[in-house]
Amino acid sequence: MRQIIRHFTDDDLYKFTMCCAVIDNYPRTQVRYRFTDRDNTIYPPGFAALVEEQIAMLESVVITDAEIDFMRRRCNYIPNWFYSYLKGFRYDRRWVKVRQDEQGHLSIEFEGCWSDTILLEVKVLAIVSELYYIVTGEDSSFDYEDFAERSGNKAARLIGAGCQFSDMGTRRRASFRAQDTAIRAMAECDRHIAGSGHFVGTSNVYFAMKYDLTPIGTMAHEFVCAIAGMYGPLMANHIAMTKWSDTYRGALGTYLYDTYGWRIFSLNFSEDFANLFKGLRIDSGDNIEQLDMIVDKYRSLNIDSRTKQIIFSNALDVDRAINIHHYASSKCLPSFGIGTHFTNDFPGVRPRNIVIKLTDVKITESWPFYSPTCKLSEDKGKYTGDEATVRRFMEILHINPDGSTHQQAEKS
């Protein structure tokens, strides 16, 4: 089987920026991650062994001087010491356990130092996704010429509608070639199509380097989830925003707020944070409802929401992005991060509905036990974590079983 991941920076920027913040703030923290297939897929026999083989191949993947030079130029908010860390970084197959049960369901777990294992998630998801199509033979139906044409058409529509948009499709791409094809077509379209919109860049650092684009991204729910596991969810956003600003000093100022829903974040989002961070990212819930709550919050702090960037990234396609843009453009500076619709959109092919989430954390390796954590976004379908932990966090945050808050229930 050919090696799927061959470049160290064939990864999303937010994994590198979070890794840097983890080393800066939580260098001894230990974590566990768990793979979830939301479609409960039956994988072909022997699939787990092939995943293990690909993970072992990661041990030969190291960062190059060219990759470091590119990141120094385009990611100047990352401190220089971090590149010394990356030069010495080596993947280790011992961090990962892969199993397959008798029915064919896949199990993947990571365990180790947070600053090491944090760089596994995106690469392993991309491996599982591409490998599935190879093993099942579905990749033989991929028409890349048609895919390139449709990718260019998507970009043309978004540019014509005035949308600022980026690719965020590494994790569940159909293949490395599919993402390469989509980015190349959209970048080419951006250079030649007239319009007020713009293809801003890609979350994938390698492709950003290949096509001289801006690497896009800041953070993920993982950062807040780990902090909540260590210190509790009530103030996890406050701690996360503080630590993030300590590391990046105002750069990378788009905050992903929905780890435990809008209500608890809003209570933590004081005027100083609202002024420090240049904007927020909406990744769950109804996009319009979430935007209206954000606008109201800024208004309550005497901040003009039209000066703030709002990134929409919740299961978008071209039509949804354009519709949101029409509504949002008078209320904020909207931008759109689009994933699977860009990198896994072949006729008759079903994208993998897979995630890897941090599930347990301990502050240092000397602690004798882990503390479980979870995510409670604005969509119940995106909750992650074991049932007992989810229930406990919901009780702490005064969230009802239907996802509403106690305060909402009292008002109704």
C-alpha positions as CSV (number, residue, x, y, z in Angstrom):
1,M,0.0,0.0,0.0
2,R,1.4,3.4,-1.0
3,Q,2.1,5.9,1.7
4,I,-0.8,8.4,2.1
5,I,0.8,11.1,4.2
6,R,4.2,12.1,2.8
7,H,4.6,15.7,4.0
8,F,4.9,16.9,7.5
9,T,2.8,20.0,6.8
10,D,0.1,18.0,5.1
11,D,-1.9,19.0,8.1
12,D,-4.2,21.8,9.3
13,L,-2.6,25.0,10.6
14,Y,-4.6,24.9,13.8
15,K,-2.9,21.7,14.9
16,F,0.5,23.5,14.8
17,T,-0.8,26.7,16.5
18,M,-2.5,24.7,19.2
19,C,0.6,22.5,19.7
20,C,2.7,25.7,20.2
21,A,0.1,27.0,22.8
22,V,0.1,23.6,24.5
23,I,3.9,23.6,24.9
24,D,3.8,27.2,26.1
25,N,1.1,26.6,28.7
26,Y,0.7,22.9,29.4
27,P,4.0,21.2,28.5
28,R,3.5,18.2,30.8
29,T,-0.2,17.5,30.3
30,Q,-1.2,14.0,29.2
31,V,-4.2,13.2,27.1
32,R,-6.3,10.5,25.5
33,Y,-8.2,10.7,22.2
34,R,-10.8,8.4,20.7
35,F,-12.0,7.9,17.1
36,T,-15.7,8.0,16.4
37,D,-17.5,7.0,13.2
38,R,-20.9,8.6,13.4
39,D,-22.2,6.4,10.6
40,N,-21.2,3.2,12.4
41,T,-19.4,2.1,9.2
42,I,-18.5,-1.6,8.7
43,Y,-14.9,-1.4,7.4
44,P,-13.5,-4.1,5.2
45,P,-11.6,-7.0,6.8
46,G,-8.0,-6.1,7.6
47,F,-8.6,-2.4,7.5
48,A,-7.2,-1.8,11.0
49,A,-3.9,-3.4,10.0
50,L,-3.7,-1.1,7.0
51,V,-4.3,1.9,9.2
52,E,-1.5,0.7,11.6
53,E,0.8,0.4,8.6
54,Q,0.1,3.9,7.5
55,I,0.7,5.2,11.1
56,A,4.0,3.4,11.2
57,M,4.9,5.2,7.9
58,L,4.4,8.5,9.7
59,E,7.6,7.9,11.6
60,S,9.6,8.6,8.4
61,V,7.7,12.0,7.9
62,V,9.8,14.9,9.1
63,I,9.6,18.6,8.5
64,T,11.8,20.1,5.8
65,D,13.8,23.3,5.8
66,A,11.5,24.5,2.9
67,E,8.4,23.9,5.1
68,I,10.0,25.8,8.0
69,D,11.0,28.7,5.8
70,F,7.5,29.0,4.4
71,M,5.9,28.9,7.9
72,R,8.4,31.5,9.1
73,R,7.3,33.8,6.3
74,R,3.6,33.3,6.3
75,C,3.0,32.5,10.0
76,N,5.1,35.1,11.7
77,Y,2.9,34.9,14.9
78,I,4.4,31.5,15.7
79,P,7.6,32.0,17.9
80,N,10.9,30.8,16.5
81,W,11.5,28.3,19.3
82,F,8.6,26.2,18.0
83,Y,10.4,25.4,14.7
84,S,13.3,24.0,16.7
85,Y,10.7,21.7,18.4
86,L,9.2,20.7,15.0
87,K,12.7,19.9,13.6
88,G,13.2,17.4,16.4
89,F,9.6,16.0,16.3
90,R,9.1,12.3,15.4
91,Y,5.9,10.4,15.2
92,D,5.8,7.2,17.3
93,R,3.4,4.4,16.4
94,R,3.3,3.4,20.2
95,W,1.0,6.4,20.8
96,V,-1.7,4.8,18.8
97,K,-3.9,1.7,19.2
98,V,-6.0,0.5,16.3
99,R,-8.5,-2.4,16.5
100,Q,-11.4,-3.8,14.5
101,D,-14.1,-5.9,16.0
102,E,-15.7,-9.0,14.6
103,Q,-18.4,-6.9,12.8
104,G,-15.8,-4.6,11.2
105,H,-16.2,-1.5,13.4
106,L,-13.0,0.5,13.7
107,S,-11.5,1.7,17.0
108,I,-8.6,4.1,17.2
109,E,-7.1,5.6,20.4
110,F,-4.2,7.9,21.1
111,E,-2.5,8.4,24.4
112,G,0.6,10.4,25.4
113,C,1.9,13.8,26.0
114,W,-0.5,16.4,24.7
115,S,2.2,18.3,22.7
116,D,3.1,15.0,20.9
117,T,-0.3,13.4,20.2
118,I,-2.0,16.7,19.2
119,L,-0.3,16.3,15.8
120,L,-1.9,13.0,15.0
121,E,-5.6,13.8,14.6
122,V,-5.9,15.4,11.2
123,K,-3.3,13.1,9.6
124,V,-5.0,9.9,10.9
125,L,-8.4,11.0,9.8
126,A,-7.1,11.8,6.3
127,I,-5.5,8.3,6.3
128,V,-8.8,6.6,7.3
129,S,-10.8,8.6,4.8
130,E,-8.5,8.0,1.8
131,L,-7.7,4.4,2.7
132,Y,-11.4,3.5,2.8
133,Y,-11.9,4.5,-0.8
134,I,-8.8,2.7,-1.9
135,V,-9.7,-0.6,-0.1
136,T,-13.4,-0.5,-1.3
137,G,-12.3,0.4,-4.8
138,E,-14.5,3.6,-4.8
139,D,-11.5,5.7,-5.8
140,S,-11.6,4.1,-9.2
141,S,-14.7,6.1,-10.0
142,F,-13.2,9.5,-9.1
143,D,-13.3,11.7,-12.2
144,Y,-10.7,14.4,-11.4
145,E,-11.2,16.4,-14.6
146,D,-14.8,16.8,-13.8
147,F,-13.9,17.5,-10.1
148,A,-11.6,20.3,-11.1
149,E,-14.2,21.9,-13.3
150,R,-16.8,21.8,-10.6
151,S,-14.3,23.1,-8.0
152,G,-13.6,26.1,-10.2
153,N,-17.4,26.7,-10.7
154,K,-17.9,26.6,-6.9
155,A,-15.2,29.2,-6.5
156,A,-16.6,31.4,-9.3
157,R,-20.0,31.5,-7.7
158,L,-18.6,32.4,-4.3
159,I,-16.3,35.1,-5.7
160,G,-19.2,36.5,-7.7
161,A,-21.4,36.6,-4.6
162,G,-18.7,38.6,-2.7
163,C,-17.8,35.7,-0.3
164,Q,-14.4,35.5,1.4
165,F,-13.8,31.7,1.7
166,S,-11.2,29.2,2.4
167,D,-10.6,25.4,2.2
168,M,-10.8,23.5,5.4
169,G,-11.2,20.0,4.0
170,T,-8.1,18.0,5.0
171,R,-9.6,15.7,7.6
172,R,-12.3,14.1,5.5
173,R,-10.9,14.5,2.0
174,A,-11.5,11.8,-0.6
175,S,-7.8,11.8,-1.3
176,F,-4.6,13.9,-1.3
177,R,-5.1,14.4,-5.0
178,A,-8.7,15.6,-4.5
179,Q,-7.7,18.3,-2.1
180,D,-4.8,19.3,-4.4
181,T,-7.1,19.4,-7.4
182,A,-9.7,21.5,-5.6
183,I,-7.2,24.1,-4.2
184,R,-5.5,24.4,-7.6
185,A,-8.8,25.0,-9.4
186,M,-10.0,27.5,-6.8
187,A,-6.7,29.4,-6.7
188,E,-6.7,29.6,-10.5
189,C,-10.3,30.8,-10.5
190,D,-9.5,33.5,-8.0
191,R,-6.7,34.9,-10.2
192,H,-9.0,35.2,-13.3
193,I,-12.6,35.7,-12.1
194,A,-13.7,39.3,-11.5
195,G,-15.8,39.8,-8.3
196,S,-15.7,41.2,-4.8
197,G,-15.2,37.7,-3.3
198,H,-11.9,36.1,-2.7
199,F,-10.4,32.6,-2.2
200,V,-8.5,33.5,1.0
201,G,-6.4,30.3,1.4
202,T,-6.4,26.8,2.9
203,S,-6.1,25.3,6.4
204,N,-3.6,22.8,4.9
205,V,-0.1,24.2,5.4
206,Y,1.5,22.0,2.7
207,F,-0.9,23.1,0.0
208,A,-0.7,26.7,1.1
209,M,3.1,26.4,0.5
210,K,2.6,24.7,-2.8
211,Y,0.3,27.3,-4.2
212,D,1.7,30.3,-2.3
213,L,-1.6,30.8,-0.3
214,T,-2.2,32.0,3.2
215,P,-2.5,29.2,5.8
216,I,-5.8,29.6,7.5
217,G,-6.8,28.6,11.1
218,T,-6.5,29.3,14.8
219,M,-7.8,26.7,17.2
220,A,-10.2,23.8,17.8
221,H,-12.6,22.7,20.5
222,E,-9.8,20.4,21.8
223,F,-8.0,23.3,23.5
224,V,-11.1,24.2,25.5
225,C,-12.1,20.6,26.2
226,A,-8.7,19.8,27.7
227,I,-8.8,22.8,30.0
228,A,-12.4,21.9,31.0
229,G,-11.2,18.4,31.9
230,M,-8.5,19.9,34.1
231,Y,-10.3,22.8,35.7
232,G,-14.0,22.5,34.9
233,P,-16.2,23.8,32.1
234,L,-17.6,27.0,33.8
235,M,-14.4,29.0,33.3
236,A,-12.8,26.9,30.6
237,N,-13.4,29.5,27.9
238,H,-12.0,32.3,30.1
239,I,-8.8,30.3,30.8
240,A,-8.5,29.3,27.1
241,M,-8.8,32.9,25.9
242,T,-6.3,34.0,28.5
243,K,-3.7,31.4,27.7
244,W,-4.2,31.9,23.9
245,S,-3.7,35.6,24.2
246,D,-0.6,35.0,26.4
247,T,1.0,32.9,23.7
248,Y,-0.1,34.9,20.6
249,R,-0.3,38.5,22.0
250,G,-3.4,39.4,19.9
251,A,-2.5,37.5,16.8
252,L,-4.7,34.6,15.7
253,G,-7.6,36.4,17.3
254,T,-10.6,34.4,16.0
255,Y,-12.0,32.4,18.8
256,L,-14.0,29.2,18.5
257,Y,-16.7,29.7,21.1
258,D,-19.2,26.9,21.0
259,T,-17.4,24.1,22.9
260,Y,-20.0,24.4,25.7
261,G,-22.6,26.5,23.9
262,W,-23.2,30.2,23.5
263,R,-24.6,30.9,27.0
264,I,-21.6,30.0,29.1
265,F,-19.2,31.5,26.5
266,S,-21.1,34.8,26.6
267,L,-20.8,34.9,30.3
268,N,-17.0,34.6,29.9
269,F,-16.8,37.0,27.0
270,S,-16.1,40.2,28.8
271,E,-15.4,43.6,27.1
272,D,-11.6,43.1,27.3
273,F,-11.8,39.8,25.5
274,A,-14.3,41.2,23.0
275,N,-11.9,43.9,22.1
276,L,-8.8,41.7,22.1
277,F,-10.2,39.0,19.8
278,K,-10.9,40.2,16.2
279,G,-13.8,37.8,15.9
280,L,-15.5,34.5,16.5
281,R,-16.1,31.3,14.6
282,I,-19.6,29.7,14.3
283,D,-19.3,25.9,14.0
284,S,-22.6,24.6,15.3
285,G,-26.2,25.6,15.7
286,D,-28.3,27.7,13.4
287,N,-26.0,30.1,11.6
288,I,-28.4,33.0,11.6
289,E,-29.5,32.6,15.2
290,Q,-25.9,32.3,16.3
291,L,-24.9,35.5,14.4
292,D,-27.8,37.4,15.9
293,M,-26.7,36.5,19.4
294,I,-23.1,37.5,18.6
295,V,-24.3,40.9,17.2
296,D,-26.4,41.5,20.3
297,K,-23.5,40.6,22.6
298,Y,-21.2,43.1,20.8
299,R,-23.9,45.7,21.0
300,S,-24.3,45.2,24.7
301,L,-20.5,45.9,25.0
302,N,-20.8,49.1,22.8
303,I,-18.7,47.4,20.1
304,D,-19.7,47.7,16.4
305,S,-20.1,44.1,15.2
306,R,-19.5,45.4,11.6
307,T,-15.8,45.7,12.6
308,K,-15.6,42.0,13.7
309,Q,-14.8,39.0,11.6
310,I,-17.2,36.1,11.9
311,I,-16.1,32.8,10.3
312,F,-18.9,30.4,9.4
313,S,-17.7,26.7,9.2
314,N,-20.8,24.6,10.1
315,A,-21.4,22.0,7.4
316,L,-21.3,24.6,4.6
317,D,-21.8,24.3,0.9
318,V,-21.8,27.0,-1.8
319,D,-25.5,27.7,-1.5
320,R,-25.5,27.9,2.3
321,A,-22.5,30.2,2.3
322,I,-24.0,32.6,-0.3
323,N,-27.3,32.7,1.6
324,I,-25.5,33.4,4.9
325,H,-23.4,36.1,3.2
326,H,-26.5,38.0,2.1
327,Y,-27.7,38.1,5.6
328,A,-24.4,38.6,7.4
329,S,-22.6,41.2,5.3
330,S,-24.4,44.1,6.8
331,K,-23.8,42.9,10.4
332,C,-20.1,41.7,10.5
333,L,-17.2,40.9,8.3
334,P,-18.2,37.4,7.2
335,S,-15.9,34.6,6.0
336,F,-16.5,31.0,5.2
337,G,-14.5,27.9,6.0
338,I,-15.7,25.0,3.8
339,G,-14.5,21.5,4.2
340,T,-16.0,18.3,2.8
341,H,-18.0,20.1,0.1
342,F,-14.7,21.1,-1.4
343,T,-12.5,18.0,-0.9
344,N,-15.0,15.1,-1.0
345,D,-17.7,15.9,-3.5
346,F,-17.7,13.1,-6.1
347,P,-21.1,11.9,-7.5
348,G,-22.3,8.8,-5.7
349,V,-19.5,8.9,-3.1
350,R,-20.5,9.3,0.5
351,P,-18.0,11.3,2.6
352,R,-16.8,9.6,5.8
353,N,-18.5,11.0,8.9
354,I,-15.6,10.6,11.2
355,V,-14.0,12.5,14.0
356,I,-11.2,12.1,16.6
357,K,-11.8,13.9,19.9
358,L,-9.9,14.4,23.1
359,T,-11.6,12.4,25.8
360,D,-9.4,12.4,29.0
361,V,-6.7,14.6,30.4
362,K,-4.4,14.9,33.4
363,I,-2.4,18.0,34.3
364,T,1.0,16.2,34.5
365,E,2.4,12.7,33.9
366,S,2.8,12.4,37.7
367,W,-1.0,12.4,38.4
368,P,-2.3,8.9,39.1
369,F,-5.6,9.4,37.2
370,Y,-7.2,11.0,34.1
371,S,-10.2,13.3,34.2
372,P,-12.8,12.8,31.4
373,T,-14.0,15.7,29.3
374,C,-16.5,16.2,26.5
375,K,-17.8,18.7,24.0
376,L,-21.4,20.2,24.2
377,S,-21.8,22.3,21.1
378,E,-25.0,24.0,19.9
379,D,-25.9,20.8,18.0
380,K,-26.7,17.7,20.2
381,G,-25.5,15.6,17.3
382,K,-22.0,17.0,17.7
383,Y,-21.8,16.2,21.4
384,T,-18.7,14.0,22.2
385,G,-17.7,12.1,25.3
386,D,-19.1,9.3,27.3
387,E,-22.6,9.6,28.6
388,A,-21.8,10.0,32.2
389,T,-19.4,12.9,31.5
390,V,-21.8,14.6,29.2
391,R,-24.5,14.4,31.9
392,R,-22.2,15.8,34.5
393,F,-21.1,18.7,32.4
394,M,-24.7,19.4,31.4
395,E,-25.6,19.6,35.1
396,I,-22.7,21.9,35.9
397,L,-23.6,24.2,33.0
398,H,-27.4,24.1,33.7
399,I,-28.2,22.5,30.4
400,N,-31.4,20.5,30.1
401,P,-31.5,17.1,28.3
402,D,-33.1,18.7,25.2
403,G,-30.1,21.1,24.9
404,S,-31.9,24.2,26.3
405,T,-30.7,26.0,29.4
406,H,-32.6,26.2,32.7
407,Q,-32.9,29.9,32.0
408,Q,-34.6,29.3,28.6
409,A,-37.0,26.7,30.1
410,E,-38.0,29.2,32.9
411,K,-38.7,31.9,30.2
412,S,-40.9,29.6,28.2
